[in-house]
Amino acid sequence: MARAAARSRARLHGGLLLAAGLCALGGLFSAMAGCASTPSGASKAGIPISPVPLYGKFVWHDLVTEDPAAVKRFYGELLGWEFQDVKGSKRPYSLIKARGRWMGGIVQPIGVGKGHSQWLGYLSVPDVDRAVEQAGAGGGKALVGPEDVEKIGRAAVITDPQGAPVGFVRSQPGDPADTGLPEPGQFLWTEHLAEDPVAAATFYKDLLGYEVEARDESGGTYYLLKQGQQPRAGILRKPLEVVRPNWLTYVRVEDPAALAARVESLGGRVVMAPRPDVRGGSLALIADPTGAVLALQRYPFKTEEAAEASP
């Protein structure tokens, strides 16, 4: 029983080697290409485009899942997300919209069996081929690509030296702009749960030129990856031995406890309910019906009441 539970937790916490297929990136480019030329187009698509590339930013997130219909029902009910199928893509692909903004997609994995579902983030890089080459020299492994996607971008998927999957993309339409704090229901943050946080921070610093800021926290040292003063991602030691190294995707929510209480009735699983000793009870980890793990984060961490009561 304990061994089965450990295997289940490992699956739920992700870190799986997924070859999603770069046709998924067609959804990203389809959403962005329509808003790259005019402000009115940007408003319609809900993706403001930065006037300059934002290398090192997570610009897109795909849910690679064996059952798109099931996860659409789940996230639609839980987070109010909307979905739109992309016509003309090589394989079925659906865009995700939250609060009027396209921000991710859903695609089925290639050549893997049941249980292999995971969120996959894509980093903007100046040269996809060079990034894959550098990643390989640093101990990473190419999974898919590099290859052109519908002639309007280039992308690849790798695993880093610790086995965490991540995508690289160089988008001709441009990168989504930094527009301040995301709305509830939108992607908030991306965090590497690493076997060796120092090695992971060094790998991504060398790859993308991040500044690394080490912060001492109750659970250990937290490594913040920054571009100038702009935080881009975080790295910390994975919390359990059975958890495989992976990039964890965060969604901003207003009440993680209330949402976590609905997860099981919608077919998902609560991996970690909000706990007072973890960011003041502001974080929940959930798994959707196909096992992909997502973090639900209230941000700012404290409620107004807690902030008023704190010293």
Secondary structure, DSSP 8 states (H G I E B T S, - for coil): -HHHHHHHHHHHT--------GGGHHHHHHHHHTTSS-HHHHHHHT--B-SS--TTSEEEEEEE-S-HHHHHHHHHHHH--EEEE-TT-SS-EEEEEETTEEEEEEE--SS--TT--EEEEEEE-S-HHHHHHHHHHTT-EEEEEEEESTTSEEEEEEE-TTS-EEEEEEESS--B---SS--TTSEEEEEEEESSHHHHHHHHHHHH--EEEEEEETTEEEEEEEETTEEEEEEEE-SSTTS--EEEEEEEES-HHHHHHHHGGGT-EEEE---TTTGGGTEEEEE-TT--EEEEEESSSS-HHHHHH--
